[in-house]
Amino acid sequence: MFRNHKRILGLVFLFLLLINFTIPIKATNQEVNSDEEKDLGEIVVTTSTKTEKKISEVPLIVEVITAEELKESNAKTVMEALNFINGVKAIQDSGSWGNNGVQLRGMGSKYTLVLVDGQRFRGGHNCVDLSTISIDMVQQIEIVKGPFSSLYGSDAMGGVINIITKKTPKKNYANLSAEAGSNNTRNTNLSGGFNKNEIGGNFSFTRQSSDGIKKEDRYNKDILNASFALDFTPQAKFEFSPYYSRLEHEYDDRVQERHGLNMKWKFEPDVFSNFYIRSSLLNYKHWTTDEGTNYKEDSTELELGYNRLLGTRHLFTIGGEYSLEERDDKGKDYEESQNIKSIFIQDEMDFTLLQVVLGTRIDSHELWGTEVCPNLGASYQINELMRVRGSVGKAFKAPTLVNLYADEWRMGPYLVHANADLEPEESLGYQLGLDYDFTKNATLSTTLFRNDVDNLVSSRIERNGYPYDMYWENVEEALIQGAEINCRIRLNENVSGTLGYTFLDTENKETGKELTDRSRDSLSFKFDWKTPYELDVQFSSIYKGESYSDDENENKVKDYSLLNVAFNKRISDNYEMYFNVDNLLDIDDIDNEPEIDGIEYYLGMVVKL
C-alpha cells in the first residue's frame, strides 16, 4: 500500500545525505522574502479573527502559504499550491464543467468557504474554481480548518480559505513571464505595481491555454486581477479590487465569465480601535452556444465591522453583514433570489499565558429562519516550548437556490424536483492540538478533530418511469474525525522542509458506510534547498491512500503517490528561469482524478522590466 511512498521517502533521504556530506552549503546573495526571514510564528494573519494577529498568537489553527512558497513551487494555479497542504485535497478537473474544489479534513468541497480579501468567491459547477484566480496576485493564502460560521456564516462547515492579494508595493515594478509545457499548455503573465504619494496598487493579467488530457478539456482562460489603495490620511484608507475572468472550452462551446469588484474603507480614529466598511459585487455567467446551459448569478455583499480594545485584556469586535444572491437560470427555467442578514460579536481575551476567543453569529433568512453559530477557541502556553490549543464551534450551510427553486429540470436520466422546505445542513466540530517548538526553526504540531454533520442534503431517486424522479431531502447524518501531524524545520537559511500526515475516519450514520472519495491515510512532504549557485530546488510529494468511489463501499480507488520537482534559476537581476517535472513517478489511471495522467514538464522565464 505504501510502496510508492516508501520509494519517494528513500529518494528524499538519500538526497538529504548527499547534501549534508558532499555539498558545502553556503549563503547566497539572493533576495529572500521577508516572511521567510522571520520566525515561523511571525507571519500576520487576519482570517481567524478578522483582526491582525501573528500566527503564533492565534488560538485557532491557521495554515499559511506565502508568496515565496508559491514562487518556489512554480505552482501554476492556487489549486496546485493547496494540494500539497496537509489535510487538504484539491480536486482538479479542467474539463468543460470545471469540477474543481477543495476538501478540508474530509469535508466535501461545497463545505469549504472561499474568500478573496474577505469577499465570497462564487460561481462554478457544484464548487468554486480557484484556478480562475491569478497566482501572481497572491500575497498569501490563509487556511482555517474546522467549522467557522461564527464569523463567516454559511458554507464554512469545513473551514475557510482566504486568498490575500498583493497590496501597495514599496517601489514600482513590472514583470513579464511566459511558460510552455505538456499538453500544449501555454501560460503568459504581465504583472506590476506602483507606489506614488498616497496612492498605489498591483495588477496582473494572465492568459492560459491548454489542449488538456482529453479533447473536451481544451480551454482558453483570461484572468485580470488588480488592487488599488488610496491613503486619505494616516487614519483613513480606501481599497478597491476589480476582477475579471473568462474561461472558454472549445469542445462544447462553453463559456464561464466573472466580473467582480471588492471595496473596503478603513478608519482608525485612535490606537485602540478601527472601523471598516466593505462592499462587493460579483457576477458569474455560464452558457453554451446551444443554450442547453444558460444562467447567471449576481452576488452583493455589504459588511460593517468595529474593533475596540477594552482595557488591556479584551479586543472586542462587532459587525453586521447583508448578502444577496440572485440567479436567472434559463436552462432550468427559474429566476429567484435569497438574502441573509447577519450580526457577529467576538471577544479576544488575553490573559498572558491563556488566550481565549469567544464569538457568535446570528444569520436570518426569509425561508429557513434563524441560525445561531457560536464558537469558542483557546490556547495555553505551557512553557516556552509547548502550547495546547482547542476549539468547539457550530456551523451551517444554507440550501442552494437550485435545491430550493429549480423544479422539473433534466440531469441526465433524472427529472429533478425542487424542495422549498429544506433545512440548512449543520455541524458541530471539535479540535484539540499541541504545538511543540524544538527550536526557533523547528516545530511539531498535532491535532485531533471531529465533525458531526446533520441534515445533509441528499437525493432520493424514484424509478416509477423514465426519466427517473430525483427529490432533494434532509436525511443523512455523517461523522468525520481524525488526526493531523505537521512537522516543519529549517536547518539553515538554505535548507528547509515540511512533513505532514492525516488520518481520516468517516461514516455515513444512515448506512454505516464510509463516505466516498476520502482517503483514510494521506501524507505530504516538501523539501526546499537554496543551492550556492543561485539555483533553488524543491521536491514535493503527496500520498493518498485507498478510498471508495460509491456509497455502498463496493468499489475502491487505489492509493497513489505523486512526486514533483521544481527548479528556479536566477540568471541576473532581471532574468529568472524555472523548470518543473510533475508526477515524476508517471502515475495515471486513477479514478476520480482526471488530471493525473502521467509525467508532465513545464519550462518558463520571468523578465523584470
SVG drawing of the C-alpha trace seen along z (x, -y; Angstrom):
<svg xmlns="http://www.w3.org/2000/svg" viewBox="-44 -63 76 67">
<polyline fill="none" stroke="black" stroke-width="0.4" points="0.0,0.0 2.8,-2.4 5.3,-1.0 5.4,-4.1 5.7,-6.5 8.5,-4.5 10.4,-4.8 9.8,-8.6 11.0,-9.0 14.0,-6.8 15.0,-9.1 14.4,-12.2 16.5,-11.0 19.3,-9.9 19.2,-13.4 19.5,-14.9 22.5,-12.7 24.2,-13.9 23.6,-17.5 25.0,-17.0 28.1,-15.1 29.1,-16.0 27.9,-19.6 29.3,-22.6 26.3,-24.7 26.9,-28.4 24.8,-31.6 23.9,-33.1 23.3,-36.7 19.8,-36.0 17.0,-38.1 14.8,-36.3 11.1,-37.1 10.6,-38.9 8.2,-36.3 10.9,-33.6 13.4,-35.6 11.0,-35.8 10.4,-33.3 7.8,-30.9 5.3,-32.4 5.8,-36.0 3.5,-35.8 0.5,-38.1 -3.0,-36.6 -6.5,-38.0 -8.9,-35.3 -9.3,-33.5 -10.4,-36.6 -10.9,-39.4 -8.2,-41.2 -4.4,-41.3 -2.5,-38.8 0.8,-36.9 0.1,-33.3 1.9,-32.3 -0.7,-34.3 -3.9,-32.9 -5.7,-30.4 -7.3,-28.8 -5.5,-26.6 -4.3,-28.5 -2.0,-27.4 -0.4,-29.9 1.1,-29.6 3.3,-32.6 4.1,-34.3 7.7,-33.0 6.5,-29.4 4.3,-29.8 7.3,-31.0 9.5,-28.2 6.9,-25.5 6.3,-27.1 2.6,-26.4 0.5,-27.4 -2.7,-27.7 -3.9,-28.2 -5.4,-24.7 -2.0,-23.2 -0.5,-25.0 -3.2,-23.8 -2.9,-20.2 0.4,-19.8 -1.0,-21.1 -1.7,-18.5 -5.4,-17.7 -6.3,-19.4 -7.4,-17.7 -7.6,-19.9 -9.9,-18.3 -8.8,-19.4 -10.7,-18.9 -10.0,-21.2 -12.9,-19.6 -15.7,-21.9 -17.8,-21.7 -14.7,-22.6 -15.4,-20.3 -12.7,-21.9 -13.0,-22.1 -11.2,-21.8 -11.8,-19.3 -10.7,-20.2 -10.2,-17.3 -12.7,-15.2 -15.4,-17.7 -16.7,-18.0 -15.8,-20.9 -19.2,-22.5 -18.5,-23.0 -15.3,-25.0 -15.9,-28.8 -13.6,-30.5 -12.8,-34.2 -10.7,-36.7 -9.7,-39.5 -12.8,-38.7 -15.2,-38.6 -17.1,-35.4 -15.8,-33.9 -18.8,-32.3 -19.7,-30.5 -18.9,-27.2 -20.3,-23.7 -21.1,-22.4 -18.0,-24.2 -15.6,-27.1 -12.9,-27.0 -9.8,-28.5 -7.8,-28.2 -9.6,-31.4 -7.6,-33.5 -4.2,-34.8 -1.5,-33.2 0.8,-36.2 -1.6,-38.4 -1.4,-36.3 0.4,-37.6 -0.6,-34.7 -3.3,-32.0 -4.7,-31.6 -6.4,-28.3 -8.6,-27.9 -9.7,-24.3 -12.9,-23.3 -16.4,-24.8 -16.2,-28.6 -19.7,-30.0 -19.3,-32.2 -17.6,-34.8 -18.4,-33.9 -21.9,-32.3 -23.0,-29.8 -20.6,-27.3 -17.9,-27.5 -18.6,-24.0 -15.3,-22.5 -13.3,-25.7 -12.3,-28.9 -9.7,-29.6 -8.9,-33.3 -6.7,-34.4 -5.0,-37.6 -3.9,-39.6 -0.8,-41.8 -1.1,-45.4 0.8,-48.5 4.5,-47.7 7.4,-49.6 8.6,-50.5 7.4,-50.4 7.9,-47.1 6.8,-45.2 7.3,-41.5 6.6,-39.5 6.6,-35.7 6.0,-33.0 5.6,-29.2 5.1,-26.2 4.7,-22.6 2.9,-19.3 -0.4,-19.0 0.5,-22.1 0.0,-24.2 0.8,-27.9 0.8,-30.5 1.7,-34.2 1.5,-36.8 2.1,-40.5 2.1,-42.0 3.2,-45.1 2.8,-47.6 3.3,-51.2 3.5,-53.5 3.3,-57.2 2.5,-59.6 -0.8,-58.4 -1.9,-56.0 -0.6,-52.6 -1.6,-49.3 -0.9,-46.0 -2.2,-44.4 -1.9,-41.0 -3.1,-39.8 -2.9,-36.1 -3.5,-34.3 -3.6,-30.4 -4.4,-27.8 -4.1,-24.0 -5.2,-21.0 -5.8,-19.2 -5.7,-15.4 -8.8,-14.8 -10.2,-16.8 -13.1,-18.1 -10.5,-19.6 -9.2,-22.1 -9.5,-25.6 -8.5,-29.3 -8.5,-31.4 -8.1,-35.1 -7.7,-36.5 -7.4,-40.1 -6.8,-40.9 -5.9,-44.3 -5.9,-46.1 -5.5,-49.8 -5.2,-51.7 -5.7,-55.4 -4.5,-56.9 -6.6,-59.9 -5.0,-60.5 -2.8,-58.4 -6.1,-57.2 -8.2,-56.6 -7.6,-54.3 -9.7,-53.2 -9.0,-50.0 -10.7,-48.6 -10.0,-45.5 -11.6,-44.9 -11.6,-41.3 -12.4,-39.7 -12.0,-36.1 -13.2,-34.3 -12.9,-30.5 -13.7,-29.1 -14.0,-25.4 -13.8,-24.7 -15.3,-21.2 -18.9,-22.2 -18.6,-26.0 -19.0,-26.5 -18.1,-29.9 -17.8,-30.8 -17.3,-34.5 -16.9,-36.5 -16.9,-40.2 -16.2,-41.5 -15.4,-44.5 -14.4,-44.5 -14.2,-47.8 -13.1,-48.5 -12.9,-51.7 -10.9,-51.5 -10.7,-54.2 -8.6,-54.2 -9.8,-57.0 -7.2,-56.2 -4.7,-53.5 -7.3,-51.5 -10.0,-51.0 -10.7,-50.7 -13.8,-50.7 -14.3,-49.3 -17.0,-49.1 -16.7,-46.5 -18.9,-46.3 -18.6,-43.9 -20.2,-42.8 -19.7,-39.5 -21.4,-38.4 -21.0,-34.9 -22.3,-33.8 -22.2,-30.3 -23.5,-29.5 -23.2,-27.3 -24.0,-28.3 -26.9,-25.8 -28.3,-27.4 -28.6,-24.0 -26.8,-25.7 -27.5,-29.4 -27.6,-31.1 -26.2,-34.0 -25.6,-34.7 -25.3,-38.0 -23.8,-38.3 -23.9,-41.5 -22.3,-42.0 -22.2,-44.8 -20.3,-44.3 -19.5,-46.7 -17.2,-46.0 -15.8,-47.7 -12.8,-46.6 -12.1,-48.1 -9.5,-47.4 -11.2,-47.4 -8.7,-47.7 -5.6,-45.6 -7.1,-42.1 -10.2,-42.4 -10.3,-43.1 -14.0,-43.4 -15.4,-43.0 -18.9,-43.7 -20.2,-43.8 -23.1,-43.1 -23.4,-41.8 -26.0,-41.7 -25.7,-39.4 -28.0,-39.0 -27.7,-36.2 -29.8,-36.3 -29.9,-33.6 -31.5,-33.8 -31.4,-30.3 -32.9,-29.9 -31.7,-26.4 -33.7,-25.3 -36.4,-27.9 -36.5,-29.8 -35.4,-33.1 -35.1,-33.5 -33.1,-35.2 -32.3,-34.9 -30.8,-37.2 -29.2,-36.7 -28.9,-39.4 -26.2,-38.7 -24.6,-40.1 -21.5,-38.8 -19.8,-39.5 -16.4,-38.4 -14.2,-38.9 -10.5,-38.1 -9.2,-37.7 -5.5,-37.9 -4.6,-36.5 -0.9,-36.3 -0.4,-32.6 -4.0,-31.9 -5.6,-33.2 -9.4,-32.9 -11.6,-33.8 -15.4,-33.7 -17.7,-34.6 -21.1,-34.0 -23.0,-34.9 -26.7,-35.2 -28.0,-34.7 -31.6,-35.4 -33.2,-34.1 -36.7,-34.6 -37.3,-30.9 -35.5,-28.8 -35.4,-31.4 -32.5,-32.0 -29.3,-30.2 -27.1,-30.9 -23.5,-29.7 -21.2,-30.1 -17.5,-29.3 -15.0,-29.0 -11.3,-28.8 -8.5,-28.8 -4.7,-28.2 -2.5,-27.9 1.3,-28.4 2.5,-25.6 6.1,-26.7 8.4,-28.3 8.3,-25.3 4.8,-23.9 1.3,-25.3 -2.0,-23.5 -5.0,-24.8 -8.6,-23.7 -11.9,-24.9 -15.5,-23.9 -18.0,-25.5 -21.2,-25.2 -21.5,-25.8 -24.2,-25.6 -24.7,-25.6 -27.7,-27.2 -29.7,-25.3 -28.8,-26.4 -31.2,-28.3 -31.1,-25.2 -32.2,-23.0 -34.9,-25.3 -36.4,-26.6 -35.1,-24.7 -38.1,-22.4 -38.5,-19.7 -35.3,-20.0 -33.3,-17.2 -30.0,-16.0 -29.0,-13.0 -31.6,-10.3 -33.2,-12.2 -36.0,-14.7 -35.0,-16.9 -37.6,-18.4 -37.1,-21.4 -37.8,-21.4 -38.5,-24.8 -38.8,-23.1 -35.2,-22.1 -33.4,-23.0 -29.8,-24.1 -27.1,-21.5 -25.5,-21.8 -22.3,-20.6 -20.7,-20.6 -16.9,-20.5 -14.2,-20.0 -10.4,-20.3 -7.7,-19.7 -4.0,-20.2 -0.5,-20.5 2.3,-22.6 5.9,-21.9 8.8,-24.2 12.0,-22.2 13.9,-25.4 13.0,-28.7 13.0,-27.0 11.6,-23.5 8.0,-22.9 5.8,-19.9 2.0,-20.2 -0.6,-17.5 -4.3,-17.9 -7.3,-15.7 -10.6,-16.7 -14.2,-15.6 -17.1,-16.9 -20.7,-15.7 -22.9,-16.7 -26.7,-16.7 -29.4,-17.3 -27.1,-16.6 -29.0,-17.4 -29.2,-14.2 -31.1,-13.0 -33.9,-10.3 -34.5,-8.5 -37.8,-7.0 -37.8,-4.8 -41.5,-4.6 -41.0,-5.6 -38.5,-7.3 -37.0,-9.8 -36.4,-8.8 -37.6,-11.3 -35.0,-12.9 -36.0,-14.7 -33.9,-16.7 -34.2,-15.8 -32.6,-16.4 -31.9,-12.8 -28.2,-12.0 -26.0,-12.3 -22.3,-11.9 -19.3,-11.6 -15.8,-12.8 -13.0,-12.5 -9.2,-12.0 -5.8,-13.3 -3.2,-15.5 0.6,-15.7 2.7,-18.5 6.4,-19.0 8.3,-22.0 12.0,-22.5 14.6,-25.0 18.1,-23.6 19.7,-26.8 18.9,-29.8 19.3,-27.5 17.6,-24.2 14.1,-23.6 11.3,-21.1 7.8,-20.1 6.2,-16.7 2.5,-16.1 0.3,-13.1 -3.5,-12.9 -5.6,-10.0 -9.3,-10.2 -12.2,-8.2 -15.6,-8.8 -19.1,-7.3 -22.5,-7.8 -24.6,-7.2 -27.6,-6.2 -25.8,-3.3 -22.7,-2.7 -20.6,-3.0 -17.5,-5.2 -18.0,-8.5 -16.9,-8.4 -13.6,-9.9 -12.0,-10.3 -8.6,-8.6 -8.0,-7.2 -4.3,-7.9 -2.7,-11.0 1.0,-12.0 2.6,-15.2 6.3,-16.2 8.2,-19.2 11.9,-19.9 13.5,-23.2 17.1,-23.8 18.8,-27.1 22.0,-26.0 25.2,-28.0 24.7,-28.6 21.6,-30.8 19.6,-27.7 16.6,-26.9 15.3,-23.3 12.1,-22.0 10.9,-18.4 7.2,-17.9 5.3,-14.7 1.9,-13.6 0.4,-10.1 -3.3,-9.4 -4.5,-6.1 -7.3,-4.0 -10.8,-5.4 -14.3,-4.3 -16.0,-5.7 -19.5,-4.6 -21.9,-4.9 -22.1,-1.1 -18.3,-0.8 -18.1,1.8 -15.6,0.1 -12.2,-1.0 -10.0,-3.7 -6.4,-2.6 -3.8,-4.5 -1.2,-6.6 1.8,-8.9 2.9,-12.0 6.4,-13.4 7.1,-16.9 10.4,-18.7 10.8,-22.4 13.9,-24.3 14.3,-28.1 17.5,-29.7 18.3,-33.3 20.3,-34.3 20.7,-38.0 18.9,-40.8 16.3,-40.9 16.0,-37.3 14.9,-34.1 14.2,-30.7 12.3,-27.8 11.6,-24.2 9.1,-21.7 8.7,-18.0 5.3,-17.0 4.3,-13.4 7.8,-12.2 6.7,-8.6 4.5,-8.7 1.2,-7.7 -2.0,-7.6 -5.4,-5.9 -6.7,-7.0 -10.4,-7.0 -11.9,-10.5 -8.5,-12.1 -8.9,-13.2 -5.8,-15.5 -3.4,-12.7 -2.3,-11.3 1.5,-10.6 4.6,-12.7 4.4,-16.4 7.1,-19.1 6.9,-22.9 9.6,-25.4 9.2,-29.2 11.0,-32.5 10.4,-35.7 11.7,-39.1 11.7,-42.0 11.0,-45.1"/>
</svg>
